[in-house]
């Protein structure tokens, strides 16, 4: 039995949770999320949600703790939201927001146009600081990872897209005799 899966999820004030068998819908001030799971069910008791295994098979056991963690992230995301910060470093490197498209100039011969998915809000300040916010933890992290993958920080000059707080190991350059 999963230790994490046994723990109840407390629903804060202002967040509504609807449970229909294996389908969970969460609505709060930051947004609305819904998801279905296999192998597990849910019960709503007052302001607590519990994950219930539907059997003793391997799939139910594997998804017990995972489903609880995902639903907890859904509740927290709809209540407070998630945020990732990125910085762009390099001469001439910049980001511009044009509607729902992020225009990245990262030293290539062409600009990179990244279409933002629904449910994610991006703000660009000082042309080099990008803030990604949204209620879905997975989607916010995936957008940050996609933008980071266009030009990861290189270890010699330190230029590229970096996640704020990320440690970058710097290397010494080539030595001349």
C-alpha positions as CSV (number, residue, x, y, z in Angstrom):
1,X,0.0,0.0,0.0
2,X,1.3,3.4,-0.9
3,X,2.1,5.7,2.0
4,X,1.5,8.8,0.0
5,X,-1.7,7.4,-1.6
6,X,-3.2,6.8,1.9
7,X,-3.0,10.5,2.9
8,X,-6.0,12.6,2.3
9,X,-5.9,15.8,0.2
10,X,-7.2,18.8,2.0
11,X,-9.2,21.2,-0.2
12,X,-8.7,24.9,0.7
13,X,-11.5,27.4,0.8
14,X,-12.4,28.8,-2.5
15,X,-11.6,25.6,-4.4
16,X,-14.4,23.3,-5.6
17,X,-13.7,19.6,-6.3
18,X,-16.1,17.3,-8.1
19,X,-15.5,13.5,-8.0
20,X,-17.2,11.1,-10.4
21,X,-15.7,7.7,-9.9
22,X,-12.3,7.9,-11.5
23,X,-12.7,11.4,-12.9
24,X,-11.7,14.5,-10.8
25,X,-12.6,18.1,-11.7
26,X,-11.0,21.0,-9.8
27,X,-12.1,24.7,-10.1
28,X,-10.5,27.6,-8.2
29,X,-9.5,31.2,-8.5
30,X,-6.5,30.4,-10.8
31,X,-8.3,28.1,-13.2
32,X,-10.1,24.9,-14.0
33,X,-8.5,21.4,-14.4
34,X,-10.0,17.9,-15.0
35,X,-8.5,14.5,-15.3
36,X,-9.4,10.8,-15.4
37,X,-7.4,8.0,-13.9
38,X,-7.3,4.2,-14.5
39,X,-7.0,1.8,-11.6
40,X,-8.0,4.2,-8.8
41,X,-11.2,5.9,-7.7
42,X,-11.8,8.9,-5.5
43,X,-14.1,9.8,-2.6
44,X,-15.0,13.3,-1.4
45,X,-15.6,13.6,2.4
46,X,-16.2,17.1,3.5
47,X,-13.2,19.1,2.4
48,X,-11.0,16.1,1.9
49,X,-10.4,13.9,-1.1
50,X,-9.2,10.3,-0.7
51,X,-7.7,8.0,-3.3
52,X,-9.1,4.5,-3.3
53,X,-7.5,1.6,-5.1
54,X,-10.0,-0.3,-7.3
55,X,-8.2,-3.6,-6.9
56,X,-5.0,-5.3,-5.7
57,X,-3.5,-5.6,-9.2
58,X,-0.2,-4.1,-10.2
59,X,-1.6,-1.1,-12.1
60,X,-3.7,0.1,-9.1
61,X,-0.8,-0.2,-6.8
62,X,1.5,1.7,-9.1
63,X,-1.0,4.5,-9.7
64,X,-2.2,4.9,-6.1
65,X,0.4,7.4,-4.9
66,X,0.9,8.9,-8.3
67,X,-2.8,9.8,-8.7
68,X,-2.9,11.3,-5.2
69,X,0.1,13.5,-6.0
70,X,-1.4,14.6,-9.3
71,X,-4.7,15.5,-7.7
72,X,-2.9,17.4,-4.9
73,X,-1.0,19.4,-7.6
74,X,-4.3,20.1,-9.4
75,X,-5.9,21.5,-6.1
76,X,-2.8,23.5,-5.3
77,X,-2.5,24.9,-8.9
78,X,-6.2,26.0,-8.9
79,X,-5.8,27.6,-5.5
80,X,-2.4,29.4,-5.9
81,X,-1.0,28.5,-9.3
82,X,2.5,27.6,-10.4
83,X,5.3,29.8,-11.7
84,X,8.6,29.2,-13.5
85,X,11.2,32.0,-14.3
86,X,13.7,31.9,-17.2
87,X,16.5,34.3,-18.1
88,X,18.1,34.8,-21.4
89,X,21.8,35.7,-21.4
90,X,23.9,36.7,-24.5
91,X,24.6,39.6,-26.8
92,X,21.5,40.2,-29.0
93,X,19.5,37.5,-27.3
94,X,15.9,38.5,-26.5
95,X,12.3,37.4,-26.2
96,X,9.2,39.2,-27.4
97,X,5.5,38.3,-26.8
98,X,3.2,38.7,-29.8
99,X,-0.3,37.7,-28.8
100,X,-0.1,34.0,-28.0
101,X,3.3,33.5,-29.7
102,X,6.7,33.9,-28.0
103,X,9.3,35.2,-30.5
104,X,12.8,34.2,-29.4
105,X,16.0,35.7,-30.9
106,X,18.8,33.3,-29.8
107,X,21.6,33.9,-32.2
108,X,20.3,31.6,-35.0
109,X,19.8,32.8,-38.5
110,X,16.0,32.8,-37.9
111,X,13.8,33.7,-35.0
112,X,12.1,30.9,-33.1
113,X,8.3,31.2,-32.8
114,X,6.9,29.3,-29.9
115,X,3.1,28.9,-29.8
116,X,1.9,29.1,-26.2
117,X,-0.6,26.4,-25.2
118,X,-4.0,27.3,-23.7
119,X,-3.9,27.6,-19.9
120,X,-0.4,29.1,-19.7
121,X,0.3,32.8,-19.3
122,X,3.7,34.2,-20.2
123,X,5.1,37.7,-19.4
124,X,8.3,39.1,-20.7
125,X,10.1,41.9,-18.9
126,X,13.3,43.7,-19.9
127,X,13.3,41.5,-23.1
128,X,15.3,38.8,-21.3
129,X,13.2,37.7,-18.3
130,X,10.4,35.3,-18.9
131,X,7.8,34.4,-16.3
132,X,5.5,31.4,-17.1
133,X,2.4,31.0,-14.9
134,X,-0.6,28.7,-14.9
135,X,-2.7,26.2,-12.8
136,X,-1.3,23.0,-14.4
137,X,2.1,22.1,-12.9
138,X,3.0,19.8,-15.7
139,X,2.1,22.2,-18.5
140,X,4.0,25.1,-16.9
141,X,7.1,22.9,-16.5
142,X,6.8,21.6,-20.1
143,X,6.6,25.1,-21.5
144,X,9.7,26.1,-19.5
145,X,11.5,23.0,-20.7
146,X,10.6,23.6,-24.3
147,X,11.9,27.2,-24.2
148,X,15.0,26.1,-22.4
149,X,15.7,23.4,-25.0
150,X,16.1,25.9,-27.9
151,X,19.4,27.2,-26.5
152,X,20.6,25.6,-23.2
153,X,23.3,27.5,-21.3
154,X,26.7,26.6,-22.7
155,X,29.5,26.1,-20.1
156,X,32.2,28.4,-21.6
157,X,30.6,31.9,-21.9
158,X,27.4,31.1,-20.0
159,X,25.1,32.3,-22.7
160,X,21.7,30.8,-23.5
161,X,18.4,30.3,-21.8
162,X,18.6,29.5,-18.1
163,X,16.1,28.5,-15.4
164,X,16.4,31.0,-12.5
165,X,18.1,29.2,-9.6
166,X,19.7,26.6,-11.8
167,X,23.4,25.9,-11.2
168,X,25.6,26.0,-14.3
169,X,29.0,24.5,-14.1
170,X,31.4,26.9,-16.0
171,X,34.5,25.6,-17.8
172,X,37.8,27.2,-18.3
173,X,38.5,28.2,-21.9
174,X,41.2,27.0,-24.2
175,X,44.7,27.9,-23.0
176,X,47.4,29.2,-25.3
177,X,51.0,28.2,-24.9
